[in-house]
């Protein structure tokens, strides 16, 4: 925890609810992160492809994290707060109490996580309608979006869940409601995950075509009657109850939220790259792609005009950068896939012991081990030339848009050594980078002109992952000076909601691309193709 700053400093709190944890940051006017905190959240897996959480648990962890980053700071110095979260589905009853989303009826388990694929059949059914609304999601409905999840609940839990539910929230909107009591929904969530159209509102013909016409009653109050732009100040700010829970001042500005990947994109895509000789320098922001890489990865490309990319979500207007259109590609399992491959290998216990002896992260050990295996040749990338991984272990989000695809490994031997584990790890990282290349090529073919990748998220702290993306895509990769770009993006929302700045004097500025990486790795912060 950083020392409390000067008494006149103004701060903004960014809260990021990821797949497995809640993180919060205290961010100053200059965009520098002063303190961070992390709290784990519970995940249940009651059946294959089903992942469930508790909204009460998530909110409790948010409050704990907020209290930790703001301790020692005068509460009057905290001027605004912003939330981002995964696009998970939260179900509440008319009294705003949790409604169970599984057959076992455990009430607290009321969040169907983004990576819950139980609604794959419902997604395929929605795709089969060929409705015009599908054009805005790449032509294929994903089970990670909300309409198929809602349809699954209606078809499978009609009595115990569907009839009891009065409010269906995207998790980012649940958090802003919990903080303020405002039922306004962010256009980021509704447009990107619910097929909402800002110009036309809810498309009643779509919901009727897929069998969810009952959600249209009472001005669509169950899914969102009121909408606003991300960063809009909600209600009267932090409610008295939320202020007590977070130990902040009642009325502190709270912003309409963003999906987590979009907060990461907001946190990096406007970075200052002057003097770094990157191809995006002196070019419009549309020459950049933000790759937000953690448990999964999202590939955010923006454009002046709407571009329709097969198998890639969007175009969505003003959902991340005001006035620009967004296309969002993605991979459903990246960090999770790497962990699965490494931790499932027979040599993993030995790897852990070796890493612990050197007091390093297991992936830092693997990266150095691969360098040793490459020796003086320096051809690390070719070590796994005879080992091939197809990375769609949790389906393909983009650009094939097929959740039924499954992963495979070709070229395995009977070896169970750390060397073998290192090669499998390398091949997995390369397969993920090739997936990014596939998404990038598809977007370029339909009109995007992307010249530089901007990475953030947990995997961006892995030098091998970053360098492999530069090698495979042939593009330079830039990393932000503030490594917690997602949290900075969330804090930017709080700054917008505070109304304490003008267009020419924003209290939070986009940070420079860092000049050096962390001390443990003194390479430059932008990576070029090493071929």
N, C-alpha and C positions, 0 to 999 in steps of 0.2 A: 504494500500500500504506500502510495506517495505521501510526502508531507503535505499538510494543508497549505494551499497557496495564499497569497496576500488577500487581506480582507475585502478589498474592493473588486476582486476578480469576479467575473460572471461565469456561470457554468451551465452546462446542459447535460442531461442524463440520457444515454442511449441504452436500450434494453433489447437484447437479441435472444429469442427463444429458438434454439436449434433443435436438432433431433434428440439429443441426449442430455442437454444441459441448458440452463439459463445463464447468460452472461450480461453484465452491466458495466458501463464505463462512465466516468465523470470526465467531460470534455470541456476544455477552455475555449474562449472566443477565437483563439488562433488555430483551433483544430487539433491541438495537442491533447493526447489522452493522459490524464493526471492520475487516475486510479481505475483498477478493474477488479471484478469479482466474478466468481463462477459458482453455480450451484447445480448439482445433478438433478435430473427429473426421472421419474419412474416410467418404465416401459413394460407393458405386458404383451406377450405373444401367445394368445390363447389357441391359435391354430396356424398352420402354414399360411404365409402371405397375409396374416392379420397382425396388426400392430396397434396397440391401444394405449392411451394415456389418460390422465385425470386433469381436468381444468382447475380443480381446487389445488392440486399439488403444484401445477405450473404457476398459478398466481402466487401461492405461498413462497415459492422459490424466487419469483420475481421480486417480491417485497424484501426478502432477505438480501438479495444481491444489491438492491437499491440502497438499503440501509447501510450495507458495508461500504459502498463506494462514496457515500455522502457523510460518513461519520467524520467528525472533526471539522466539517465545513458549515458555516452559517447557512441555515436553510433559506434565508432571503437571497443568498447568492445563486441558488439553483433556480434558473429562470424558465426552464422548459424541459419537457421530457418527450421522447419518441420511442415507439415500440416497433420491432419487426419480429416476424415469426414464420415458421414453416406453414405451408398452406394446408393445415389439418382441419378437420371438421369437428366443431364443438356443438353438442346438442344439450339444450336446456328446456325445462318445462315453463309453464305460464308464471310460475313463481321464481323463475331464473335459477332453479335447482337442477343439478345434473340428471340426465336421463341415460340409462345404461344402453350401450350399443351392441351388446353381445347376448347370446341366448341365456347365459348364466345369470343375467340380471344384476350384476354388481354395479350399484348406482354410480360409484365414483369413477368408473371406467366409461367416460362419456366423450372421449376424443378419439375419432378415427384418424390415425396418423396419415400424413401425405403418402407414405410408402406402403400403406395398407392396400393390397391389390385384390381384396375379396370381390370387388365390383367389376372384375374384368369382363364377365359376360354382359353385364349391364352396359359397360362402355362400348362393347362390340355392337350391341343392339342399337345404341344411340347413333353410332357411326353408320349403321345400315339404313337409318332414316334418310340420309343424304341431305339433311336440313341445311339451309344456307348459313345458319349460325356456325356450322362446322368449318366454314372457310376461314374463320378467324383463329382456328386452332390447328392449322395445317391439314385440315380435311379429315382428321382422325380424333375421336374422343379418347382421352387417356383415363385410365382408372384412378389416376392421381388427381383428377379434377373433381369438383363437387357434385355435378349432376348424376353421374353413375353411382356415387356413394349414397346420395339421397334415394335413388331408385332402389338400391339394394336394401336400405332400411325399410322402405315401404313394402317391398316384396317379401322380406324375410322376418321383420319384427313389427308387423303392422299394429298389433295390440299393445305390446309392451313398450315400444319406442315411438313409432310413427304417430299414433293417436295421442300420445302424451306430450310430444314435442311442440313447443310454441316458438322456439327460436333456434335457428340454425346459423351459427357464426363460423366464418373463417377465423382461425386462431388469432391472427393479428387484430381483427376487429373485436374479438372477445376481450383482448387485453385492454384496448382503448375504452371499451364499454365498462370494464371492471374498474378502470381508473377514474372514469368521469360520470358514468351513468348515461352517457349519450349513446343512442342507437344508430347514429350515422355510420354508414359503412364506407370504407375507403374504396375509391374507384380502382385502386391497384388490385385489390383482392377480387372485387366483383367482376371487373373486366377480364382479368387474367384467368380466373378459376371458375367463374359462374356463367360465362357467356353474356354478361351484361353489356349493353351498348350505350355509351354516354349520350350519344345524339338521340337515340330512340327509346331508351329505357329497357325494361324487360320485354323480351320477344315472346309474347304469349303463345304464338304458334309453335315455338320450339318446345316449351314446357308441356303444351297439349300433345304434341307429336310423340313425346317420350313417356307420356303417362303420368306426369306430375302436375297436372292442371290444378290440383287442390292447393298448391303453393301460391297460386295467383290471387286467392281470396284476401280480403281486408288489405287491399293495396300492396300485396306481396310482403306483408309485415313479417312473416316468418323468415324471409331470406333477405330483407332489406328494402324498406320503403324510402329511406333517406340516404342520400349519397353525398360524398364530398371528395375533394382532391387530397392526395397525400400531403401532409404538412399543415392542413387546415387546423386551426385551434378549435377543439371540441368543447361544446357545452360551456360551463363556467370553470373549466379547468379541473384540477384534482379535487375529487369529492372529499367530504369530511371523513368518511370511512376509509377511503384509500389513503388519505393523508395520515391518518392514525396508523395504518398498516405499514406505510413506507417511511414514516417519521419525517415527512416533508410538509410544507405549508399548504393549507387548503387554498385552492384557486391557482396553484402553479400550472402554467400552460401545459396542456397535453395535446399532442398532434395526432391527426388521422395517420394510420400506420402504413407500413409497407410489408410485403412479403420479404423474407430474409434475403433471398438472392438479389432482389431489387434494391435493398438497402446496401448490400455490398457493391452492386453496380454503381449506385449513387455515390458511394464512398471513394471509388477509384477512377471512374471514367472521365472526370474533369480534372485529373491531376496535371500539375505544371511540369512539362518535360523540356523546357527551354534549355538549350545547351547540351542535350544528351545525344544529339544527332540521330534521333529516332525518326522513322519515316512518317510518323503522324504529327511531327512538329510543324507548326504553321498550317496544319490541315484542319478541316472541320472535325468536330467530335465524332462524326459518323465514320471516321476512319479507324475507330477504336472498337475493340470487343472486350467487354468485361467477362472474365471467367471466374465464377464464384465456386470454389471447389472445397468441399468438405466431405460429409457422408455421401452426398451425391454432388453432381456438378451442373451448373447452369451457365449457358453461353448467351450473353446479352449483347445484341447488336442493334444499333439505333439508326434511323434514317429520316430524311426530310419528308419523304412521301411514303405511303403505305406499300410495303412489299410483301407479297404472298409467297411463302416458302413451303413447299410440300414437306409434311412431316415435322415442321417447326412451328411452335405456337406464335400467335400474332398474325398480323400486326395489331398492336395495342397502342392507342394514342395517349400520351401524357401520363403513363402509369409509372414511369421511372424518372425521366428527364422531361420537364415541362415543354410542350410544343413539339416534341419529337415522337416518332413512332418506334415501337420496340418489337423486335422478334426475339423469341427466347427458345434456344435449343437446350438440350440437356441430356445427362446420363444419370440413370436412376440409382446406380451404385458405383461409386469411385473409391472414396476413402473406406467405405464399408467393404468393398470388394478386396482392396489391398489387405485390410485386416483379416478378412476371411481366408484369403490365400496363404498369408504368412502364418497366422495363428493356427491354422489347420494342418500345417506341415509337421511331419514327425520330428524334425530337427528344431522346432520352435522352443521347447524347453532349454535346449542347449544354447540357442541364440540368446535367450533371456539372461542366462548365466554369464555368457561372454560380455553382453552389453552392460550388465550390472557391475561387472568387475572393472569396466572402464568408465563407469558413471555416465553413460550416454544412453540416449533414446535408441530403441532397437533399430529404427530406420536409419539413424545416423551411423550405427554400426554396420548395417547392411550396405549403405552407400560407400563407406570406406572399404569394406570387404570387396565390393565389386571393383573399386579402383585398384586394389591389390591384385585381384584376379586378372585385370586388364594389363597390369604391368607397364613396361616401357612403351608398349604399342599405343597406349592411349585410346584404343578402339573399344571402349567400354560398351558402346551401343550394339556391337556385333556379337557380344558374348552369348546372347540368347538366340542366335540366328536359327538354331534348329528346334526352338521351343516356341510354340504359338498359342496365344490365348484369345478366345472370343469372349469379350467382357460382359455380354448381356445376361448375366446370371439372374438379374431381376427385371428382365425384359429390356426392350430398346425404346427409349423415350423419343430420341431424334437421331437421324432423320427418317429411320425406317418406321418409326411410330408403331411398333408391334410389341405389346406387353407379353405376348406368349413366347417370344424368343427366349432361349436359354443359353447359358455359357458353356464353353468347353475348353479343354487344354489338349493340344496335340504335341507329341514329342517327348512324353514322359519316359523316364527310365526307372530302374529299380533302386536308384541312388536315394539315400535318406540323409545326406550330409548337409551341413550349413552351406556349402558351395551350391548344392542343388536348390536349396531354399532361396539363396540369393538370386539364382538365375530365374526361378519362378517369379520372384518379386519383380525383377527387371522386366520380364516378359509381360507381366500384368500392367506395370506402369506404361510400357510401350503401347499396349493394346488400348489403354485409356486415351493416350495421346493420339493414336490413330482414329479413335472415335471422335475426338475433337476435330481432327483434320477432316473427317467425313462431314461433320456438321458445318464446318467453315467453308468447305468447297461447295456444299449445297446452297449456303447463303450467298456466296460470291456469285454463283451461277444465276441467281435471281435478282441481282442488282446491288448487293452490298459491296462496298469497297473497303475492306478491312486490312489495315497495314501494320497494326501493333496489337498484341494481346496484353491486357492488364489483369493480372491474377491477384486474388485475395482469398481468404479462407484458410483453414487448417493445412490443406495440402500445399498451399503456396509457400509454406515454411520448409518444405522438403526440396532441397536443391536438385536432386535427381529428377523429381517430378517436373520441376520448372524447366530444367535444361532439356529434358526429353520433349516437352511441348515445343520448345524453340526449334529443336532438331527436326521433329516430325512435321511441323506446320511450315517451317521455313520462314517464320516471322519472329522478330524480336519480342521478348516478354519483359514487361515492366512490372515492378513491385512497388507498392506505396511505402513512403517513409513511415507512416503509421500503420503497423502491421494489422491492427484491429479495424480494418476498413469497414466491416459490417456495422460495428458499434458506432463508428464515426458517422456512417450514413444514417443510423437511427437518431443520433444526436442532432444531425442537421435538421431532421424533422422537428425536434423540440425547439431548435433555434427559430425555424420558420413560424412555429405556433406562438412563440413569445412576442412577436411583433416588435422586437427591440432593435431592429436594424432597417436600413433602407436598401434599395437595390444596388447602391454604390458603396455600401458599408456593411456587408454581411458579417455577423459576429463569428461565423465559422467558415473558414476558407478551405478549399480543397488543398491538401498537402502536396508537397513536391514528391516526385519519385525519389526514393532514398538514394544517397550517394554510396552507401555501403550497406551490406547486409549485416546481420548480427556478428558480434565479435568472434563467435565460433566459426564463422565462415566469411572470410574477408574478400570474397569475390564481389564484383560490381552488381548493382541491384537490377541491371537489365541484362538479359541473357540473349545472345545471338546464336544462330544456327552454327553448330560446331563441326558440321560435316566438311 
